[in-house]
Amino acid sequence: MPRIQLLPDLLVNKIAAGEVIERPASVVKELIENSLDAGATRVEIHVEDGGRKLIRVVDDGCGMDADDLALAIQPHATSKIAREDDLFGIRTLGFRGEALPSVGSVSQLRIVSRQRGSDEGHEIRVVGDQVEPIKAAAAPPGTTVEVRQLFFNVPARQKFLRTAQTEMGHITEQLARIALVQPRVEFKLTHNNRTVYHLPPVEGMRPRIGDFYGAEMAGSLLEIHRQERGLSIHGWVSRPADNRSTAKWQYLFLNGRFIRDRFLSHAIREAYRGLMEASRYPVIFLALEIDPSEVDVNVHPTKIEVRWRDSNLLYSQVLSALRDRFLRADLTPALTPDPSFGRTYSRDISDTDGPPEGIEPGAATGHAAGDGAQTDEALAEQRRAQIRQSIADFFKTARPVVGPGVPPSPIPDEGWTGRPTTDRSAESIGYAARLAEPDVSRDTSPGMPATLLPQMGAGDGDPAGESFVPDVIIQVHRTYLVAETPDGLIIVDQHALHERILFEQLSAQISRGPLESQRLLIPDTMDVAPDQVGVIEVYADTLARLGFELTPYGPGTIAIHAAPSLLKEGRVHEFLRDMLDRLSVRSAPASPEMLTNDLLSMMACKAAVKAGDPLSQEEIRALMRERHRVERSSNCPHGRPTSLRLTIRDLERQFKRA
């Protein structure tokens, strides 16, 4: 009996589907690319249950006749290449001829198509390895592809699909990757009969960036344009100050195709080197055009990776384009105003497509609908009156308790003498000091682990019994605290130490219940990436424990109803951006304990005093007192040391006294 055998066609197609069709978003990508290659100017995507029940893509492209329709579902059948030389001049998004047969092998596939100028259309159905005969069908010019019950015959693949919101996030991300570089094509995406995006044709990439990621981001980007030695570079990049915590916000395109490339990524990192922290990433939307013969796109099943004939040219041109643009731009960070300034309504924002009920269109911008007689002065006075009334109503009825089991915000103890200021440093140091005070009402029975309670005593970086605070502590370069110890001196990194203190106190508090939260008088909105809206639903329980109350507010916006008391207003958006960036790139959900630990570490970092923050003597002494009250005070939550100890012996050796 021979040991080598030919595989059945269905199994071959399933193997190909495993390489190309990873999840519903992969199907959407392949079908949209086919529509664009067919010359479509309008593409509609209808999705049900995150793509597991239905994916329908309708276009107004050139369409197919009955003969083409029969061949389209066969493996390696394509109209985009005909001979070997065509592989070195590919100008289409697809060319392998694997998409439709691969999709058909793992779903219930239906294709209806009609050529322009033809009197009738045709329909074909594929269910696994069963192909029904082609029959006539009524259809508009173009092609409609329906994919139902994806992975119905591959249970192992089906059980790895995530929730509908998560899968929908991947679909919207795929749409963004395509629509950003196809601005003249109209796109419409619906989920469970609800419109998620309707993108009319526009000129250029910038309006599309605003459609997906908000007008604020689109308006802050710098335009890049360079054309030299056969390489055209055009796009939009962020100023160094407008950075993110992950590389998720870097969109690179080659000849209209989204790609990942290490040469491009390294050139971008090098261009921003010295302008921002090494652990941060810029926002990049960069479209490159080059002769197809200079690049090989046939090196990855999903065509996301490419191989360059001259990678040095690519590297040098991208690096030069970015650096030249930075030299011509004012990169001084601008003062960001209060994001809630000018908002006039105080009702909770629900998950709707418009402003809250009772708010007239344009009320928040100063242009009342249907009343051209009102002056700007009258509108401004009306807004001020609404704000005063909203604040008055709020303080008549509001209570400081914002959730079950959450105590009111603690009152500063009389021993706290920090100066009255809105600076984050004083507030957060005071917050940590108050948390550390023993709570006589708290149950300290043996059933509760003692390590979760703030304790007085020496930290692990101190000699036993050393818990005094020196009389004189100086701040050096607004970053380091220097104090005398019985056997020498100690140098403390104020940010690292404060970060550890806040982390330990937050960990202790969250073990007893949700963090203290402050409900906003006027719900705030924030633009996010399309795939991040579903993240807040996936991690809703964890976010609630951290003190956040968030709801979707449109396809690329979330509403913030409540936020942790520890985070100052200006830090809430920054924390949420970094948090959503990290959560959205996770390959699999983390355990609740690990996730909470990571997010508490981020929150402590955002709330802690920063290098360069001036501290008063009272704040310095409060910080040094807390150093002896927390465990693991020798390192911050990220592992960096908080302090450096020099003994008398060390000093004597340095000064040649020993």
C-alpha positions as CSV (number, residue, x, y, z in Angstrom):
1,M,0.0,0.0,0.0
2,P,1.6,3.4,-1.0
3,R,2.4,5.7,1.9
4,I,2.0,8.8,-0.3
5,Q,-1.4,9.7,-1.5
6,L,-3.2,12.6,-3.2
7,L,-5.4,14.6,-0.9
8,P,-9.1,15.1,-1.7
9,D,-10.0,18.5,-3.2
10,L,-12.1,19.5,-0.1
11,L,-9.2,18.8,2.2
12,V,-6.9,20.7,0.0
13,N,-9.3,23.7,0.1
14,K,-9.7,23.4,3.9
15,I,-5.9,23.5,4.3
16,A,-5.8,26.6,2.1
17,A,-8.6,28.1,4.1
18,G,-6.5,27.6,7.2
19,E,-3.8,29.8,5.8
20,V,-6.0,32.5,4.3
21,I,-9.3,32.4,6.4
22,E,-8.4,32.9,10.0
23,R,-11.6,34.5,11.2
24,P,-14.7,36.4,9.7
25,A,-12.5,39.5,9.2
26,S,-10.3,37.5,6.8
27,V,-13.4,36.7,4.6
28,V,-14.4,40.4,4.6
29,K,-10.8,41.4,3.5
30,E,-10.7,38.9,0.6
31,L,-14.2,39.8,-0.6
32,I,-13.6,43.6,-0.5
33,E,-10.3,43.1,-2.4
34,N,-12.1,41.2,-5.1
35,S,-14.7,43.9,-5.4
36,L,-12.1,46.6,-5.7
37,D,-10.2,44.6,-8.3
38,A,-13.5,44.4,-10.2
39,G,-13.6,48.2,-10.5
40,A,-16.3,48.8,-7.8
41,T,-17.0,52.3,-6.8
42,R,-19.5,51.3,-4.0
43,V,-19.1,48.4,-1.6
44,E,-21.6,47.4,1.1
45,I,-20.7,44.9,3.8
46,H,-23.6,43.4,5.9
47,V,-22.6,41.3,8.9
48,E,-24.6,39.3,11.5
49,D,-23.3,38.0,14.8
50,G,-19.8,39.2,14.2
51,G,-19.7,37.4,10.8
52,R,-20.4,33.9,12.2
53,K,-23.9,33.8,10.9
54,L,-23.7,36.0,7.8
55,I,-21.2,38.1,5.8
56,R,-22.7,39.7,2.6
57,V,-20.6,41.9,0.3
58,V,-22.3,43.8,-2.5
59,D,-20.5,45.8,-5.1
60,D,-21.1,47.5,-8.4
61,G,-18.1,46.1,-10.2
62,C,-17.8,44.6,-13.6
63,G,-19.6,41.4,-12.6
64,M,-19.3,37.8,-14.1
65,D,-21.1,35.7,-16.6
66,A,-22.1,32.1,-16.1
67,D,-18.8,30.7,-17.4
68,D,-16.7,33.0,-15.2
69,L,-18.9,32.2,-12.2
70,A,-18.3,28.4,-12.6
71,L,-14.6,28.9,-12.7
72,A,-14.4,31.5,-9.8
73,I,-15.0,28.8,-7.2
74,Q,-12.2,26.5,-8.6
75,P,-8.8,26.5,-6.8
76,H,-6.2,28.8,-8.4
77,A,-8.6,30.3,-10.9
78,T,-8.1,34.0,-11.4
79,S,-8.5,36.8,-14.0
80,K,-5.5,38.8,-12.6
81,I,-2.5,36.9,-13.8
82,A,-2.1,34.6,-16.8
83,R,1.7,33.8,-17.1
84,E,4.8,33.7,-14.9
85,D,5.9,37.2,-15.9
86,D,2.7,38.7,-14.4
87,L,4.0,37.8,-10.9
88,F,6.6,40.6,-11.2
89,G,4.1,43.3,-12.2
90,I,1.1,42.7,-9.9
91,R,-1.1,45.8,-9.6
92,T,-4.2,44.1,-8.1
93,L,-4.9,43.4,-4.5
94,G,-5.6,39.7,-5.1
95,F,-4.1,37.3,-7.6
96,R,-3.8,33.8,-6.0
97,G,-7.3,32.5,-6.9
98,E,-7.7,30.9,-3.5
99,A,-10.2,33.1,-1.7
100,L,-13.6,31.9,-3.0
101,P,-12.8,28.2,-3.1
102,S,-11.3,28.4,0.4
103,V,-14.3,30.3,1.8
104,G,-16.7,27.9,0.0
105,S,-15.0,24.9,1.6
106,V,-15.7,26.1,5.2
107,S,-19.1,27.8,4.8
108,Q,-22.4,28.0,2.9
109,L,-21.4,30.2,-0.1
110,R,-23.8,31.9,-2.5
111,I,-22.6,34.2,-5.3
112,V,-25.0,36.2,-7.5
113,S,-23.4,38.3,-10.3
114,R,-24.5,40.2,-13.4
115,Q,-22.2,41.8,-16.0
116,R,-22.8,45.4,-17.0
117,G,-24.8,45.4,-20.2
118,S,-26.2,41.9,-19.6
119,D,-29.9,41.3,-19.4
120,E,-29.8,38.7,-16.6
121,G,-27.6,37.6,-13.8
122,H,-26.5,34.1,-12.6
123,E,-26.3,32.4,-9.2
124,I,-24.2,29.6,-7.8
125,R,-24.2,27.9,-4.4
126,V,-21.4,26.0,-2.7
127,V,-21.8,24.0,0.6
128,G,-18.5,22.4,1.6
129,D,-17.7,20.1,-1.4
130,Q,-21.2,20.3,-2.8
131,V,-21.6,22.6,-5.8
132,E,-25.1,23.3,-7.1
133,P,-25.8,24.0,-10.8
134,I,-25.7,27.5,-12.0
135,K,-29.1,29.1,-12.5
136,A,-30.4,32.5,-13.8
137,A,-31.2,35.1,-11.2
138,A,-32.4,38.7,-11.0
139,A,-29.6,41.0,-9.9
140,P,-28.3,44.5,-10.3
141,P,-25.0,45.0,-12.2
142,G,-22.1,43.8,-10.0
143,T,-21.6,40.9,-7.6
144,T,-23.1,39.8,-4.3
145,V,-21.3,37.2,-2.2
146,E,-23.0,35.7,0.8
147,V,-21.1,33.6,3.3
148,R,-23.3,31.9,5.9
149,Q,-22.4,29.7,8.9
150,L,-18.6,30.2,8.7
151,F,-16.6,27.2,9.8
152,F,-19.8,25.1,10.2
153,N,-17.9,22.0,9.1
154,V,-14.6,22.9,11.0
155,P,-15.7,22.8,14.7
156,A,-12.1,23.1,15.8
157,R,-11.7,26.4,14.1
158,Q,-15.2,27.6,15.1
159,K,-14.6,27.2,18.8
160,F,-11.6,29.6,18.6
161,L,-13.8,32.5,17.4
162,R,-14.2,35.2,20.0
163,T,-17.4,37.2,21.0
164,A,-19.4,39.0,18.3
165,Q,-18.0,42.3,19.5
166,T,-14.4,41.2,19.3
167,E,-14.9,39.7,15.8
168,M,-16.7,42.9,14.7
169,G,-13.7,44.8,15.9
170,H,-11.4,42.8,13.6
171,I,-13.8,43.4,10.7
172,T,-13.9,47.2,11.2
173,E,-10.1,47.2,11.5
174,Q,-9.9,45.4,8.1
175,L,-12.3,47.9,6.6
176,A,-10.1,50.7,7.9
177,R,-7.0,49.2,6.3
178,I,-8.7,49.1,3.0
179,A,-10.8,52.3,3.0
180,L,-7.9,54.6,4.1
181,V,-6.2,54.1,0.8
182,Q,-9.4,53.9,-1.3
183,P,-10.9,57.3,-0.5
184,R,-12.8,57.5,-3.8
185,V,-14.7,54.4,-3.1
186,E,-17.9,54.5,-1.1
187,F,-18.2,52.0,1.7
188,K,-21.0,51.0,4.0
189,L,-20.8,48.6,6.9
190,T,-23.8,47.3,8.9
191,H,-23.9,44.9,11.9
192,N,-27.1,43.2,12.8
193,N,-29.0,45.7,10.5
194,R,-27.4,48.7,12.3
195,T,-25.2,51.0,10.3
196,V,-21.6,51.1,11.7
197,Y,-19.9,53.1,9.0
198,H,-21.1,54.9,5.9
199,L,-18.1,56.4,4.2
200,P,-18.9,58.6,1.1
201,P,-16.2,59.2,-1.5
202,V,-13.7,61.8,-0.5
203,E,-10.5,63.3,-1.8
204,G,-7.4,62.1,0.0
205,M,-6.6,60.0,3.0
206,R,-7.0,62.7,5.7
207,P,-10.9,62.8,5.7
208,R,-10.9,59.0,6.0
209,I,-8.6,59.2,9.0
210,G,-11.1,61.6,10.6
211,D,-13.9,59.1,9.8
212,F,-12.2,56.3,11.6
213,Y,-10.2,58.0,14.3
214,G,-11.8,61.3,14.9
215,A,-11.3,64.9,13.6
216,E,-9.0,65.8,16.4
217,M,-6.4,63.2,15.4
218,A,-6.8,64.0,11.7
219,G,-6.3,67.7,12.3
220,S,-3.2,67.3,14.4
221,L,-1.2,65.2,11.9
222,L,1.7,66.5,9.7
223,E,1.5,65.8,6.0
224,I,4.4,64.0,4.4
225,H,5.1,64.1,0.6
226,R,8.2,63.0,-1.2
227,Q,8.8,61.5,-4.7
228,E,12.3,60.5,-5.7
229,R,14.1,57.7,-7.5
230,G,10.8,55.9,-8.5
231,L,9.4,55.9,-5.0
232,S,6.4,58.0,-4.0
233,I,5.7,58.6,-0.3
234,H,2.6,60.4,0.9
235,G,0.8,60.3,4.2
236,W,0.2,61.8,7.6
237,V,2.3,61.4,10.7
238,S,1.9,62.6,14.3
239,R,4.1,65.1,16.1
240,P,6.5,63.4,18.6
241,A,4.3,64.6,21.6
242,D,1.2,62.8,20.2
243,N,2.5,59.3,20.7
244,R,1.0,55.9,21.8
245,S,2.0,53.0,23.9
246,T,1.9,50.4,21.0
247,A,2.7,50.3,17.3
248,K,-0.9,49.5,16.5
249,W,-1.4,53.0,15.2
250,Q,1.1,52.6,12.4
251,Y,-0.6,52.0,9.1
252,L,1.8,51.3,6.2
253,F,0.5,50.8,2.6
254,L,2.3,49.7,-0.5
255,N,0.5,50.2,-3.9
256,G,-2.8,50.3,-2.1
257,R,-2.1,47.2,0.1
258,F,-1.7,47.2,3.9
259,I,1.6,45.7,4.9
260,R,3.9,45.1,7.8
261,D,7.6,45.7,7.1
262,R,10.6,45.8,9.5
263,F,12.6,48.1,7.3
264,L,9.8,50.7,7.3
265,S,9.3,50.3,11.0
266,H,13.0,50.8,11.8
267,A,13.2,53.9,9.6
268,I,10.2,55.4,11.4
269,R,11.8,54.6,14.8
270,E,15.1,56.2,13.7
271,A,13.3,59.3,12.5
272,Y,11.7,59.8,15.8
273,R,14.7,58.9,17.9
274,G,15.6,61.6,20.4
275,L,12.2,63.2,20.0
276,M,10.1,61.0,22.2
277,E,10.6,58.2,24.7
278,A,12.0,54.9,23.4
279,S,9.0,53.0,24.7
280,R,6.4,55.1,22.8
281,Y,5.3,54.9,19.2
282,P,4.2,57.6,16.8
283,V,0.9,57.6,14.8
284,I,1.7,56.9,11.1
285,F,-0.5,56.7,8.0
286,L,2.0,56.3,5.1
287,A,1.2,55.3,1.6
288,L,4.0,54.2,-0.8
289,E,3.9,53.8,-4.5
290,I,6.6,52.0,-6.4
291,D,6.9,50.0,-9.7
292,P,5.6,46.5,-9.0
293,S,8.7,45.0,-10.5
294,E,10.7,46.4,-7.6
295,V,8.8,44.4,-5.0
296,D,7.7,40.8,-4.5
297,V,4.2,40.6,-2.8
298,N,4.0,36.8,-3.2
299,V,5.8,35.8,0.0
300,H,2.9,35.5,2.4
301,P,-0.5,33.8,2.0
302,T,-2.3,37.0,3.3
303,K,0.0,39.3,1.3
304,I,0.8,41.3,4.4
305,E,4.6,40.9,4.0
306,V,6.7,41.9,1.0
307,R,10.2,41.6,-0.2
308,W,12.1,44.6,-1.7
309,R,14.6,44.6,-4.5
310,D,16.3,47.6,-2.9
311,S,15.5,47.9,0.8
312,N,18.2,50.5,1.4
313,L,16.4,52.9,-1.0
314,L,13.1,52.4,1.0
315,Y,14.8,52.9,4.3
316,S,16.7,56.1,3.3
317,Q,13.8,57.8,1.6
318,V,11.3,57.2,4.4
319,L,13.8,58.4,7.0
320,S,14.7,61.5,5.0
321,A,11.0,62.3,4.3
322,L,10.2,62.2,8.0
323,R,13.3,64.1,9.2
324,D,12.9,66.8,6.6
325,R,9.2,67.3,7.6
326,F,10.2,67.6,11.3
327,L,12.8,70.2,10.5
328,R,10.1,72.4,8.8
329,A,7.5,71.9,11.6
330,D,7.1,73.5,15.0
331,L,7.2,70.4,17.3
332,T,6.6,72.3,20.5
333,P,3.8,70.5,22.3
334,A,0.6,72.5,22.6
335,L,-1.3,73.0,25.8
336,T,-4.4,70.7,25.6
337,P,-7.6,72.4,26.9
338,D,-10.0,70.6,29.2
339,P,-11.7,68.1,26.9
340,S,-15.1,68.8,28.6
341,F,-14.9,72.6,28.2
342,G,-17.9,74.0,26.4
343,R,-20.2,71.0,26.8
344,T,-23.6,72.1,27.8
345,Y,-25.5,68.9,28.7
346,S,-25.4,66.8,31.8
347,R,-27.6,63.9,30.9
348,D,-26.1,60.4,30.6
349,I,-25.0,59.6,27.1
350,S,-26.6,56.4,25.8
351,D,-25.5,54.1,23.0
352,T,-27.1,56.1,20.2
353,D,-26.0,57.6,16.9
354,G,-26.8,61.2,17.8
355,P,-26.5,63.7,20.7
356,P,-28.4,62.9,24.0
357,E,-32.1,63.4,23.9
358,G,-33.1,66.9,24.5
359,I,-30.0,68.5,23.0
360,E,-30.5,70.4,19.8
361,P,-28.1,69.7,17.0
362,G,-25.3,72.3,17.1
363,A,-25.9,73.3,20.7
364,A,-22.4,72.2,21.8
365,T,-20.8,74.1,18.9
366,G,-22.6,77.4,19.2
367,H,-24.8,77.1,16.0
368,A,-28.4,76.5,16.9
369,A,-30.5,74.8,14.3
370,G,-33.1,76.8,12.6
371,D,-32.4,80.1,14.4
372,G,-30.1,82.4,12.5
373,A,-31.1,85.4,14.4
374,Q,-29.3,84.5,17.6
375,T,-25.9,86.1,18.0
376,D,-22.8,84.4,19.3
377,E,-23.1,86.5,22.5
378,A,-26.7,85.2,23.1
379,L,-25.6,81.6,22.5
380,A,-22.7,82.0,24.9
381,E,-24.9,83.4,27.6
382,Q,-27.4,80.5,27.0
383,R,-24.6,78.0,27.4
384,R,-23.4,79.6,30.6
385,A,-26.9,79.5,32.0
386,Q,-27.3,75.8,31.2
387,I,-24.0,75.0,32.8
388,R,-24.9,76.9,36.0
389,Q,-28.3,75.2,36.2
390,S,-26.8,71.7,35.5
391,I,-24.3,72.3,38.3
392,A,-27.0,73.5,40.7
393,D,-29.2,70.5,39.9
394,F,-26.3,68.1,40.4
395,F,-25.3,69.3,43.8
396,K,-28.9,69.2,45.0
397,T,-29.2,65.5,44.3
398,A,-25.8,63.9,43.8
399,R,-24.2,61.6,46.4
400,P,-20.5,60.9,46.6
401,V,-21.1,57.1,46.5
402,V,-20.9,56.0,42.8
403,G,-21.3,52.3,43.0
404,P,-22.2,49.3,45.2
405,G,-19.7,48.9,48.0
406,V,-17.7,52.0,47.1
407,P,-17.2,54.4,50.1
408,P,-17.3,58.1,49.8
409,S,-14.0,59.9,49.0
410,P,-12.0,60.1,52.2
411,I,-11.5,63.4,53.9
412,P,-7.8,64.5,54.2
413,D,-6.6,63.9,57.7
414,E,-5.6,66.8,59.8
415,G,-1.9,65.8,59.7
416,W,-1.7,66.3,55.9
417,T,-0.2,69.7,55.2
418,G,0.4,69.6,51.5
419,R,-0.2,73.0,49.9
420,P,-3.5,73.6,48.2
421,T,-2.9,73.1,44.5
422,T,-4.4,71.4,41.4
423,D,-1.0,69.8,40.6
424,R,-1.2,66.1,40.2
425,S,1.8,65.5,42.5
426,A,0.2,66.9,45.7
427,E,-3.2,65.2,45.0
428,S,-1.8,61.8,44.4
429,I,0.7,61.8,47.2
430,G,-2.1,62.9,49.6
431,Y,-4.3,60.1,48.1
432,A,-1.6,57.5,48.9
433,A,-1.1,58.9,52.4
434,R,-4.8,58.7,53.2
435,L,-5.0,55.2,51.9
436,A,-2.2,54.1,54.1
437,E,-4.0,55.2,57.3
438,P,-5.3,52.2,59.2
439,D,-9.0,51.7,58.9
440,V,-10.3,50.6,62.3
441,S,-13.7,49.6,60.7
442,R,-12.0,47.1,58.4
443,D,-12.1,43.5,59.4
444,T,-8.6,42.3,60.1
445,S,-9.6,38.8,61.1
446,P,-7.2,35.9,60.1
447,G,-9.5,35.2,57.1
448,M,-8.0,38.3,55.3
449,P,-4.4,38.0,54.1
450,A,-2.3,40.4,56.1
451,T,-0.2,41.2,53.0
452,L,-3.2,43.0,51.5
453,L,-3.3,45.6,54.3
454,P,-1.1,48.7,54.4
455,Q,1.4,48.1,57.2
456,M,3.8,50.2,59.1
457,G,7.4,48.9,59.1
458,A,10.6,48.8,57.1
459,G,10.4,48.3,53.4
460,D,12.4,45.6,51.8
461,G,15.1,48.0,50.7
462,D,15.8,49.4,54.2
463,P,17.7,48.0,57.1
464,A,15.5,46.6,59.8
465,G,14.0,49.2,62.0
466,E,15.0,52.2,59.8
467,S,11.7,54.0,59.5
468,F,12.5,57.6,60.4
469,V,12.3,60.5,58.0
470,P,15.4,62.7,57.9
471,D,15.0,66.4,58.9
472,V,16.6,67.5,55.6
473,I,15.7,66.1,52.2
474,I,16.6,67.9,49.0
475,Q,15.2,67.6,45.5
476,V,17.9,67.4,42.8
477,H,17.0,68.4,39.2
478,R,13.3,68.1,40.2
479,T,13.7,64.3,39.8
480,Y,15.7,62.8,42.6
481,L,15.4,63.1,46.4
482,V,18.6,62.9,48.5
483,A,18.5,62.2,52.2
484,E,20.9,61.3,55.0
485,T,20.7,57.9,56.6
486,P,22.5,56.6,59.7
487,D,25.2,54.9,57.6
488,G,25.4,57.1,54.6
489,L,22.8,58.6,52.2
490,I,20.1,57.5,49.9
491,I,19.0,58.8,46.5
492,V,15.4,58.2,45.5
493,D,13.8,58.4,42.1
494,Q,10.6,60.3,43.0
495,H,8.5,58.9,40.1
496,A,9.5,55.3,40.6
497,L,8.9,55.5,44.3
498,H,5.6,57.2,44.0
499,E,4.5,54.7,41.4
500,R,5.3,51.8,43.7
501,I,3.4,53.4,46.6
502,L,0.3,54.1,44.5
503,F,0.4,50.6,43.0
504,E,0.6,48.9,46.5
505,Q,-2.2,51.1,47.9
506,L,-4.4,50.5,44.8
507,S,-3.8,46.8,45.0
508,A,-4.8,46.8,48.7
509,Q,-8.0,48.8,47.9
510,I,-9.1,46.8,45.0
511,S,-8.8,43.6,47.0
512,R,-11.6,45.0,49.2
513,G,-13.8,46.3,46.3
514,P,-13.8,48.7,43.4
515,L,-11.6,51.7,43.3
516,E,-13.0,55.1,44.3
517,S,-14.7,56.6,41.3
518,Q,-16.0,60.0,40.4
519,R,-19.0,60.4,38.2
520,L,-18.7,63.1,35.7
521,L,-21.3,65.9,35.7
522,I,-21.1,66.1,31.9
523,P,-20.2,62.7,30.3
524,D,-17.1,63.0,28.2
525,T,-16.5,61.5,24.8
526,M,-13.3,60.1,23.3
527,D,-12.4,59.0,19.8
528,V,-10.9,55.4,19.6
529,A,-9.9,53.0,16.9
530,P,-12.8,51.1,15.4
531,D,-11.8,47.7,16.9
532,Q,-11.5,49.2,20.4
533,V,-15.2,49.9,21.0
534,G,-15.8,46.2,21.6
535,V,-12.9,46.0,24.0
536,I,-14.8,48.0,26.7
537,E,-17.6,45.3,26.6
538,V,-15.2,42.4,26.7
539,Y,-13.4,43.8,29.7
540,A,-16.4,45.6,31.3
541,D,-16.1,43.8,34.7
542,T,-12.4,44.7,35.1
543,L,-12.9,48.3,34.0
544,A,-15.8,48.6,36.6
545,R,-13.4,47.4,39.3
546,L,-11.0,50.1,38.3
547,G,-13.6,52.8,38.6
548,F,-14.5,53.3,35.0
549,E,-18.0,53.5,33.5
550,L,-17.7,53.5,29.7
551,T,-20.3,53.0,27.0
552,P,-20.1,52.9,23.2
553,Y,-21.2,56.1,21.5
554,G,-21.1,55.5,17.8
555,P,-18.7,53.4,15.7
556,G,-15.5,55.1,16.8
557,T,-16.4,56.9,20.0
558,I,-16.9,55.9,23.6
559,A,-18.6,57.9,26.4
560,I,-16.9,58.3,29.8
561,H,-19.5,58.5,32.6
562,A,-17.2,57.9,35.6
563,A,-13.4,57.6,36.1
564,P,-11.1,56.7,39.0
565,S,-10.7,59.6,41.5
566,L,-7.0,59.2,41.4
567,L,-6.7,60.2,37.8
568,K,-6.8,63.9,37.1
569,E,-9.0,64.9,34.1
570,G,-6.1,65.5,31.8
571,R,-4.8,61.9,32.6
572,V,-8.1,60.1,32.0
573,H,-7.9,60.2,28.2
574,E,-4.1,59.4,28.2
575,F,-4.7,56.4,30.4
576,L,-7.6,55.1,28.4
577,R,-5.8,55.5,25.1
578,D,-2.8,53.4,26.4
579,M,-5.1,50.9,28.1
580,L,-7.2,50.3,25.0
581,D,-4.2,50.1,22.8
582,R,-2.7,47.3,25.0
583,L,-6.0,45.4,25.4
584,S,-6.8,45.5,21.7
585,V,-3.5,43.9,20.7
586,R,-3.7,41.0,23.1
587,S,-3.8,37.7,21.2
588,A,-5.9,36.1,24.0
589,P,-7.7,37.4,27.0
590,A,-5.5,37.5,30.1
591,S,-6.6,36.2,33.5
592,P,-8.5,38.8,35.6
593,E,-5.8,38.9,38.2
594,M,-3.0,39.4,35.6
595,L,-5.0,42.0,33.7
596,T,-5.9,43.9,36.8
597,N,-2.3,43.9,37.9
598,D,-1.2,45.3,34.6
599,L,-3.8,48.0,34.5
600,L,-3.1,49.1,38.1
601,S,0.5,49.4,37.2
602,M,-0.4,51.6,34.3
603,M,-2.7,53.7,36.4
604,A,-0.1,54.2,39.1
605,C,2.4,55.3,36.5
606,K,0.0,57.9,35.0
607,A,-1.0,59.2,38.5
608,A,2.5,59.4,40.0
609,V,4.6,62.5,40.1
610,K,6.9,62.8,37.1
611,A,10.5,63.6,36.7
612,G,10.7,67.3,36.6
613,D,7.8,68.0,38.9
614,P,8.7,70.4,41.7
615,L,7.7,69.2,45.2
616,S,7.3,71.1,48.4
617,Q,9.0,69.9,51.6
618,E,5.7,68.7,52.9
619,E,5.2,66.6,49.8
620,I,8.7,65.3,49.8
621,R,8.4,64.2,53.5
622,A,5.0,62.6,52.8
623,L,6.5,60.6,50.0
624,M,9.5,59.5,52.1
625,R,7.1,58.5,54.9
626,E,5.1,56.3,52.6
627,R,8.3,54.6,51.5
628,H,8.5,52.8,54.8
629,R,4.9,51.7,54.8
630,V,4.8,49.7,51.6
631,E,6.3,46.4,50.7
632,R,8.7,46.0,47.8
633,S,9.6,49.7,47.9
634,S,13.0,48.9,46.4
635,N,11.5,48.6,42.9
636,C,8.7,50.2,40.9
637,P,5.9,47.9,39.4
638,H,7.9,47.7,36.2
639,G,11.0,46.5,37.9
640,R,13.1,49.7,37.9
641,P,14.9,50.5,41.1
642,T,13.4,53.3,43.2
643,S,16.5,54.2,45.2
644,L,20.3,54.0,45.4
645,R,22.1,53.7,48.7
646,L,25.6,55.0,49.3
647,T,27.3,54.0,52.6
648,I,29.9,56.0,54.4
649,R,32.4,53.3,53.3
650,D,31.4,53.8,49.7
651,L,32.0,57.6,50.0
652,E,35.3,57.1,51.7
653,R,36.5,54.9,48.8
654,Q,35.4,57.4,46.2
655,F,37.3,60.2,48.0
656,K,40.3,58.0,48.6
657,R,39.9,58.1,52.4
658,A,39.9,54.3,52.6
